[in-house]
Amino acid sequence: MIPVRTMLASWRPPRIDDPQARRGLWFSLLDGLLAMCMVGLVETNTTPALLSLSDSKLLMALLASLPLLLSALTQLATPVISAYIHSRKGFVVATVWSQAFFLILIALSGYYQRWLAPLMLVVFFSIYATTGGMGGSVWTSWMADMVPHDIRGRFFAWRNRYFSICQVTVGILSGYLMQHYGGPHPPWIGYMVLFLVAALVRFLSGMAVWAQYEPPLSYAPAPRDFTYVEFLSKAPTSNFARFTIFVALVYGTTAIAGPFFNVYFLSELHIPYATFAMIVNANLIGTLLFLPFWGKVSDHYGNWFVTRVTAFGIAAMPLPYLFLAAPIWLWIFNFVAGALWCGFGLATFNYLLEAVTPQRRVRCAAYMASTAGFAVFFFGLLGGWLAHVLPPLSLWQSGYQTLFAVSALLRFAAVGVFVGFALIREIRNVKPANPTEIIAEFPGVRLTLDFARNAYRIIRRI
């Protein structure tokens, strides 16, 4: 029975004593599940939808980078707006329902004139992503007041595990439906239906947000807040400012090639739509399996430890695509990418909560998101230009593979500088990393060991 108890324990939420917060977090889970249904529909199908309207590399780069630029600009205004917000719940709900509205406009964008339709898709998608990001910093402050700091890693890992199941299920199902009813080149009406369903579930998730418990603000606003320029100018002396720049560089150097992996799968490798959906959603399966692992490791060994380990893995991720192109390998690479990115996202989020006082949490979260957004936009445009001019080298068949190699080189440079020169420090006092204990926490390892021990005991009694 020990292995069964061990397996089920990770599916139960960490204990939260406050009954109001506990009830509110169950509504937060419902909100997240509905939101992930939306994300599964939108993230899986937006790039193919744009490809059905245009094959412009510039538009592909803008689809990935323009939302981050707009989000960065609006995030800079969020700290000012938040000073006048009397209800964090009301602000977040407004941004959620705004997303639902723009999803409806995305669904209709394919019916514009041929030259205008792809541009309107990019514009509406960018605004949709921006309105969702506007409430992110306020939501972060809200959640930080509800979840005790000593269980944040485990709690968000538990919560995100269910989100990953929902997103991967919806994403794969939508891919199979599009291939079954639309063939290799689905008509726009199929995409329209998917985006309208996404709008409906986003509206319902806003209702779940409205039902959540909102604790009162437990601090008074700071009498004087630092500007974004002042925040960046503190990088030589501020640990969190350096951490923000590091995270932005990881996201930015990834954005050089990030928008073009899906284009490479569909346009160069000519992968069937259903297989494409399986590959794209493999990263969510990696997220599902490894989030509890990273949550435990970050709680025990620190968020900066998880951040730098996953960052090195992320830097190496484009390299296998230079030599292997079979669908099974692409699925494995995306699975590993999901396992790494979920740890990076979880650790950087928790590092923010630990490094910043409650008074500064909204402002610093906004500045961090803005810096990442600017980096993704400018590196993304650089990637769009490089995709036009980089030729395939002698070892590779596609210019996209050359772009992947450039992205990997820049990722390693960014990670190597910040980690190699120890420019960032851990916030909490944590015990030294023990490789044996960490490996024992890998998905399935502890469960397998428990089964082996029990089987050995049984054999000894025979």
C-alpha positions as CSV (number, residue, x, y, z in Angstrom):
1,M,0.0,0.0,0.0
2,I,2.9,2.4,0.4
3,P,3.4,2.9,-3.3
4,V,-0.3,3.6,-3.7
5,R,-0.3,6.2,-0.9
6,T,2.9,7.7,-2.4
7,M,1.3,8.0,-5.8
8,L,-2.0,9.5,-4.5
9,A,-0.3,12.0,-2.2
10,S,1.0,14.1,-5.0
11,W,-2.5,14.5,-6.4
12,R,-3.8,16.0,-3.2
13,P,-3.4,19.7,-2.5
14,P,-1.0,20.9,0.4
15,R,-2.9,21.7,3.5
16,I,-4.1,25.3,3.9
17,D,-5.6,26.1,7.3
18,D,-7.6,29.2,6.5
19,P,-11.0,27.9,5.4
20,Q,-11.8,31.0,3.3
21,A,-8.5,30.8,1.4
22,R,-8.9,27.0,1.0
23,R,-12.4,27.5,-0.6
24,G,-11.1,30.3,-2.7
25,L,-8.3,28.3,-4.0
26,W,-10.6,25.5,-5.2
27,F,-12.4,28.2,-7.3
28,S,-9.0,29.2,-8.5
29,L,-8.4,25.6,-9.6
30,L,-11.7,25.7,-11.6
31,D,-10.7,29.0,-13.1
32,G,-7.4,27.6,-14.2
33,L,-8.9,24.4,-15.7
34,L,-11.3,26.5,-17.8
35,A,-8.4,28.8,-18.8
36,M,-6.3,25.9,-19.8
37,C,-9.1,24.6,-22.1
38,M,-8.9,28.0,-23.7
39,V,-5.1,27.9,-24.0
40,G,-5.2,24.3,-25.4
41,L,-7.5,25.5,-28.2
42,V,-5.7,28.7,-28.9
43,E,-2.0,27.8,-28.5
44,T,-2.3,24.6,-30.6
45,N,-4.2,26.1,-33.5
46,T,-3.1,29.8,-33.8
47,T,0.1,29.2,-35.8
48,P,-1.7,26.7,-38.2
49,A,-4.6,29.2,-38.5
50,L,-2.1,32.0,-39.6
51,L,-0.4,29.6,-42.0
52,S,-3.7,28.9,-43.6
53,L,-4.0,32.7,-44.3
54,S,-0.3,33.6,-45.1
55,D,3.2,32.1,-45.1
56,S,4.9,35.4,-44.2
57,K,7.9,34.9,-41.9
58,L,7.5,38.4,-40.6
59,L,3.9,37.8,-39.6
60,M,5.0,34.6,-37.8
61,A,7.6,36.5,-35.9
62,L,5.1,39.2,-35.0
63,L,2.5,36.6,-33.9
64,A,5.0,35.5,-31.2
65,S,6.7,38.8,-30.3
66,L,4.1,41.6,-30.7
67,P,1.9,40.3,-27.8
68,L,4.9,40.5,-25.6
69,L,5.8,44.0,-26.6
70,L,2.2,45.2,-25.9
71,S,2.1,43.3,-22.7
72,A,5.4,44.9,-21.6
73,L,4.1,48.4,-22.3
74,T,0.8,47.7,-20.4
75,Q,2.7,46.1,-17.5
76,L,4.6,49.3,-17.0
77,A,1.3,51.0,-16.4
78,T,-0.1,48.3,-14.1
79,P,1.7,49.5,-10.9
80,V,0.2,52.9,-11.4
81,I,-3.3,51.5,-12.1
82,S,-3.0,49.1,-9.2
83,A,-2.6,52.0,-6.7
84,Y,-6.2,53.0,-7.6
85,I,-7.7,49.5,-7.6
86,H,-10.1,48.8,-4.7
87,S,-10.7,45.3,-5.8
88,R,-8.0,43.0,-7.3
89,K,-10.8,40.6,-8.1
90,G,-12.7,43.1,-10.2
91,F,-9.6,44.1,-12.1
92,V,-8.6,40.5,-12.9
93,V,-12.2,39.6,-14.0
94,A,-12.3,42.5,-16.3
95,T,-9.1,41.4,-18.1
96,V,-10.4,37.8,-18.3
97,W,-13.7,38.8,-20.0
98,S,-11.8,41.2,-22.3
99,Q,-9.8,38.1,-23.5
100,A,-13.1,36.4,-24.3
101,F,-14.2,39.3,-26.4
102,F,-11.0,39.4,-28.5
103,L,-11.2,35.7,-29.0
104,I,-14.5,36.3,-30.8
105,L,-12.8,38.9,-33.0
106,I,-10.0,36.3,-33.8
107,A,-12.7,33.8,-34.8
108,L,-14.1,36.3,-37.3
109,S,-10.7,37.6,-38.6
110,G,-10.4,34.9,-41.3
111,Y,-13.4,36.5,-43.2
112,Y,-11.7,39.7,-43.9
113,Q,-10.2,40.4,-47.4
114,R,-7.4,38.0,-48.2
115,W,-4.6,40.5,-47.7
116,L,-6.1,41.9,-44.5
117,A,-7.1,38.7,-42.8
118,P,-3.7,37.5,-41.5
119,L,-2.8,41.0,-40.3
120,M,-6.1,41.2,-38.3
121,L,-5.4,37.8,-36.8
122,V,-2.0,39.0,-35.5
123,V,-3.5,42.2,-34.2
124,F,-6.4,40.6,-32.4
125,F,-4.3,37.8,-31.0
126,S,-1.8,40.4,-29.7
127,I,-4.5,42.3,-27.9
128,Y,-6.0,39.1,-26.6
129,A,-2.6,38.1,-25.1
130,T,-2.1,41.7,-23.8
131,T,-5.4,41.9,-21.9
132,G,-4.6,38.5,-20.3
133,G,-1.2,39.8,-19.2
134,M,-2.6,43.0,-17.7
135,G,-4.1,41.1,-14.8
136,G,-1.1,38.9,-14.3
137,S,0.8,41.1,-11.8
138,V,-2.4,41.9,-9.8
139,W,-3.3,38.2,-9.8
140,T,0.2,37.3,-8.5
141,S,-0.2,39.7,-5.6
142,W,-3.6,38.2,-4.9
143,M,-2.4,34.6,-4.9
144,A,0.6,35.4,-2.8
145,D,-1.7,36.6,0.0
146,M,-3.7,33.3,-0.2
147,V,-0.9,30.7,-0.3
148,P,1.5,30.3,2.6
149,H,5.1,30.8,1.6
150,D,6.4,27.5,2.9
151,I,4.1,25.4,0.5
152,R,4.1,27.6,-2.6
153,G,6.3,25.3,-4.6
154,R,4.2,22.3,-3.9
155,F,0.9,24.1,-4.2
156,F,1.5,25.6,-7.6
157,A,3.0,22.4,-8.8
158,W,-0.1,20.5,-7.7
159,R,-2.4,23.1,-9.3
160,N,-0.5,23.2,-12.6
161,R,-0.5,19.5,-12.8
162,Y,-4.2,19.4,-13.4
163,F,-3.9,22.4,-15.7
164,S,-1.5,20.5,-17.9
165,I,-3.8,17.5,-18.1
166,C,-6.6,19.8,-19.2
167,Q,-4.5,21.7,-21.8
168,V,-2.9,18.7,-23.4
169,T,-6.2,16.8,-23.6
170,V,-8.0,19.7,-25.3
171,G,-5.1,20.5,-27.6
172,I,-4.6,17.0,-28.9
173,L,-8.4,16.5,-29.3
174,S,-8.7,19.7,-31.3
175,G,-5.9,18.6,-33.6
176,Y,-7.5,15.3,-34.3
177,L,-10.9,16.9,-34.9
178,M,-9.4,19.5,-37.3
179,Q,-7.7,16.7,-39.3
180,H,-10.7,14.5,-39.3
181,Y,-13.2,17.1,-40.4
182,G,-10.9,19.5,-42.3
183,G,-8.3,17.3,-43.9
184,P,-4.6,18.3,-44.2
185,H,-5.6,21.9,-44.8
186,P,-8.6,22.7,-42.6
187,P,-10.9,25.5,-43.8
188,W,-11.3,28.7,-41.7
189,I,-14.7,27.7,-40.4
190,G,-13.0,25.0,-38.3
191,Y,-10.7,27.5,-36.7
192,M,-13.6,29.8,-36.2
193,V,-15.5,27.2,-34.2
194,L,-12.4,26.4,-32.0
195,F,-11.8,30.1,-31.2
196,L,-15.5,30.7,-30.3
197,V,-15.4,27.7,-28.0
198,A,-12.3,29.2,-26.4
199,A,-14.1,32.5,-25.9
200,L,-17.0,30.7,-24.1
201,V,-14.7,28.8,-21.7
202,R,-12.8,32.0,-21.0
203,F,-16.0,33.8,-20.1
204,L,-16.9,30.9,-17.7
205,S,-13.4,31.1,-16.1
206,G,-14.1,34.7,-15.4
207,M,-17.2,33.7,-13.4
208,A,-15.0,31.3,-11.4
209,V,-12.6,34.1,-10.7
210,W,-15.5,36.2,-9.4
211,A,-16.5,33.4,-7.0
212,Q,-13.0,33.3,-5.4
213,Y,-12.2,34.7,-2.0
214,E,-10.3,38.0,-2.0
215,P,-8.3,38.7,1.2
216,P,-8.0,42.4,2.1
217,L,-4.8,44.1,1.3
218,S,-2.5,43.7,4.3
219,Y,-0.1,46.5,3.5
220,A,-0.2,50.3,2.8
221,P,1.1,51.4,-0.6
222,A,4.7,52.6,-0.5
223,P,5.0,56.4,-0.2
224,R,7.3,56.6,-3.2
225,D,7.8,54.0,-5.8
226,F,10.8,53.6,-8.1
227,T,10.4,53.9,-11.8
228,Y,11.2,51.3,-14.4
229,V,14.4,53.1,-15.4
230,E,15.5,53.3,-11.8
231,F,14.8,49.6,-11.4
232,L,17.0,48.7,-14.3
233,S,19.7,51.1,-13.2
234,K,20.0,49.2,-9.9
235,A,21.2,46.1,-11.7
236,P,24.9,46.5,-10.5
237,T,23.7,46.4,-6.9
238,S,20.3,44.8,-7.0
239,N,20.1,41.0,-7.0
240,F,16.5,40.9,-8.2
241,A,17.2,43.4,-11.0
242,R,20.0,41.1,-12.3
243,F,17.6,38.2,-11.9
244,T,15.0,40.0,-14.0
245,I,17.6,40.7,-16.8
246,F,18.7,37.1,-16.7
247,V,15.1,35.8,-17.1
248,A,14.5,38.3,-19.9
249,L,17.6,37.1,-21.8
250,V,16.6,33.5,-21.5
251,Y,13.1,34.2,-22.9
252,G,14.5,36.6,-25.5
253,T,17.2,34.3,-26.9
254,T,14.6,31.6,-27.1
255,A,12.3,33.8,-29.0
256,I,14.8,34.0,-31.9
257,A,13.8,30.5,-32.9
258,G,10.7,29.8,-30.9
259,P,8.1,31.0,-33.4
260,F,9.6,28.9,-36.2
261,F,9.6,25.4,-34.7
262,N,5.9,24.9,-35.5
263,V,6.4,26.4,-39.0
264,Y,9.3,24.0,-39.5
265,F,7.2,21.0,-38.5
266,L,4.3,22.0,-40.9
267,S,6.1,23.7,-43.8
268,E,9.4,21.8,-44.0
269,L,8.7,18.4,-42.6
270,H,5.0,18.3,-43.8
271,I,3.8,16.6,-40.6
272,P,0.1,15.7,-40.6
273,Y,-2.1,18.0,-38.5
274,A,-3.0,15.3,-35.9
275,T,0.6,14.3,-35.5
276,F,1.5,18.0,-35.2
277,A,-1.0,18.4,-32.4
278,M,0.5,15.4,-30.6
279,I,4.0,16.9,-30.9
280,V,3.0,20.4,-29.8
281,N,1.3,19.1,-26.7
282,A,4.1,16.8,-25.7
283,N,5.6,19.6,-23.7
284,L,2.4,19.7,-21.6
285,I,2.9,16.0,-20.8
286,G,6.4,16.8,-19.7
287,T,5.0,19.6,-17.6
288,L,2.4,17.3,-16.1
289,L,4.9,14.7,-15.0
290,F,7.7,17.1,-13.8
291,L,5.9,19.9,-12.1
292,P,5.6,18.1,-8.7
293,F,9.3,17.1,-9.0
294,W,10.4,20.8,-9.5
295,G,8.1,21.9,-6.8
296,K,9.7,19.6,-4.2
297,V,13.2,20.5,-5.5
298,S,12.6,24.2,-5.3
299,D,11.2,23.9,-1.8
300,H,14.2,21.9,-0.6
301,Y,17.1,23.3,-2.5
302,G,16.0,26.8,-3.6
303,N,14.4,28.5,-6.6
304,W,17.7,29.8,-8.0
305,F,19.1,26.2,-8.0
306,V,16.1,25.1,-10.2
307,T,16.3,28.2,-12.3
308,R,19.9,27.7,-13.3
309,V,19.6,24.0,-13.8
310,T,16.6,24.3,-16.1
311,A,18.2,27.3,-17.9
312,F,21.2,25.2,-19.0
313,G,18.8,22.5,-20.3
314,I,16.7,25.2,-22.2
315,A,19.9,26.5,-23.8
316,A,20.6,23.0,-25.2
317,M,17.1,22.3,-26.5
318,P,17.5,23.5,-30.1
319,L,20.5,21.3,-30.7
320,P,18.7,17.9,-31.3
321,Y,16.5,19.5,-34.0
322,L,19.7,20.0,-36.1
323,F,20.1,16.2,-36.6
324,L,16.8,14.4,-36.0
325,A,13.5,15.0,-37.6
326,A,11.4,11.8,-37.2
327,P,8.0,12.6,-35.4
328,I,8.9,10.3,-32.5
329,W,12.0,12.3,-31.8
330,L,10.2,15.6,-32.2
331,W,7.7,14.4,-29.6
332,I,10.5,13.4,-27.2
333,F,12.2,16.8,-27.6
334,N,9.0,18.7,-26.9
335,F,8.4,16.5,-23.9
336,V,11.8,17.4,-22.5
337,A,11.3,21.0,-23.3
338,G,8.0,21.0,-21.3
339,A,9.8,19.3,-18.4
340,L,12.5,22.1,-18.4
341,W,10.2,25.1,-19.0
342,C,7.8,24.2,-16.3
343,G,10.6,24.1,-13.8
344,F,12.0,27.4,-15.0
345,G,8.6,29.1,-14.9
346,L,7.7,27.7,-11.5
347,A,11.1,28.6,-10.0
348,T,11.2,32.2,-11.4
349,F,7.6,32.8,-10.2
350,N,8.4,31.6,-6.7
351,Y,11.8,33.5,-6.7
352,L,9.8,36.7,-7.4
353,L,7.5,36.0,-4.4
354,E,10.5,35.4,-2.1
355,A,12.7,38.3,-3.3
356,V,10.2,41.1,-3.2
357,T,8.3,42.5,-0.2
358,P,4.4,42.6,-0.4
359,Q,4.5,46.4,-0.9
360,R,6.6,46.1,-4.0
361,R,5.2,42.8,-5.4
362,V,2.8,44.2,-8.1
363,R,5.4,46.7,-9.3
364,C,8.3,44.2,-9.5
365,A,6.2,41.6,-11.1
366,A,5.1,44.1,-13.7
367,Y,8.7,45.3,-14.3
368,M,9.9,41.7,-14.6
369,A,7.1,40.9,-17.2
370,S,7.9,44.1,-19.1
371,T,11.6,43.4,-19.3
372,A,10.9,39.8,-20.6
373,G,8.3,41.3,-23.1
374,F,10.8,43.8,-24.5
375,A,13.4,41.1,-24.9
376,V,11.1,38.7,-26.6
377,F,9.8,41.4,-29.0
378,F,13.3,42.6,-30.1
379,F,14.9,39.1,-30.3
380,G,11.7,37.8,-32.0
381,L,12.0,40.4,-34.8
382,L,15.7,39.6,-35.1
383,G,14.7,36.0,-35.5
384,G,12.2,36.9,-38.2
385,W,14.9,38.8,-40.1
386,L,17.4,35.9,-39.7
387,A,14.8,33.4,-40.9
388,H,14.8,35.3,-44.2
389,V,18.6,35.6,-44.7
390,L,20.1,32.5,-43.0
391,P,20.9,29.7,-45.5
392,P,20.9,26.0,-44.7
393,L,24.4,25.0,-43.9
394,S,26.1,21.9,-45.4
395,L,25.0,19.6,-42.6
396,W,21.3,20.7,-42.6
397,Q,18.5,20.8,-45.1
398,S,16.6,23.9,-43.8
399,G,17.5,27.5,-43.0
400,Y,15.4,27.1,-39.9
401,Q,17.9,24.7,-38.5
402,T,20.6,27.3,-38.9
403,L,18.4,29.7,-36.9
404,F,18.0,27.0,-34.2
405,A,21.8,26.8,-33.9
406,V,22.1,30.6,-33.5
407,S,19.4,30.6,-30.8
408,A,21.2,27.8,-28.9
409,L,24.5,29.7,-29.1
410,L,23.0,32.9,-27.7
411,R,21.1,31.0,-25.0
412,F,24.4,29.4,-23.8
413,A,26.1,32.8,-23.8
414,A,23.4,34.4,-21.6
415,V,23.2,31.5,-19.1
416,G,27.0,31.1,-19.0
417,V,27.6,34.7,-18.1
418,F,25.0,35.0,-15.2
419,V,25.7,31.5,-13.8
420,G,29.4,31.3,-14.5
421,F,30.1,34.7,-12.8
422,A,27.6,34.0,-9.9
423,L,25.7,37.2,-10.5
424,I,22.6,36.0,-8.8
425,R,22.2,34.5,-5.3
426,E,19.7,32.3,-3.6
427,I,17.2,34.1,-1.3
428,R,16.5,31.4,1.3
429,N,18.9,29.4,3.4
430,V,18.6,26.0,1.7
431,K,20.5,22.8,2.2
432,P,23.2,21.9,-0.4
433,A,21.9,20.0,-3.4
434,N,22.2,16.2,-3.0
435,P,22.2,14.5,-6.5
436,T,21.0,11.2,-5.1
437,E,18.0,12.7,-3.3
438,I,17.1,14.8,-6.4
439,I,17.2,11.8,-8.7
440,A,15.0,9.9,-6.2
441,E,12.4,12.6,-6.7
442,F,12.3,12.0,-10.4
443,P,8.8,11.0,-11.6
444,G,8.3,7.3,-11.1
445,V,11.7,6.6,-9.4
446,R,10.4,6.6,-5.8
447,L,7.3,4.7,-6.8
448,T,9.5,2.1,-8.6
449,L,11.8,1.8,-5.6
450,D,8.8,1.2,-3.2
451,F,7.5,-1.5,-5.5
452,A,10.9,-3.1,-5.6
453,R,11.3,-3.1,-1.8
454,N,7.8,-4.6,-1.3
455,A,8.5,-7.3,-3.9
456,Y,11.8,-8.1,-2.3
457,R,10.1,-8.5,1.1
458,I,7.6,-10.8,-0.4
459,I,10.3,-12.9,-2.1
460,R,12.2,-13.2,1.2
461,R,9.1,-14.6,3.0
462,I,8.6,-17.3,0.4
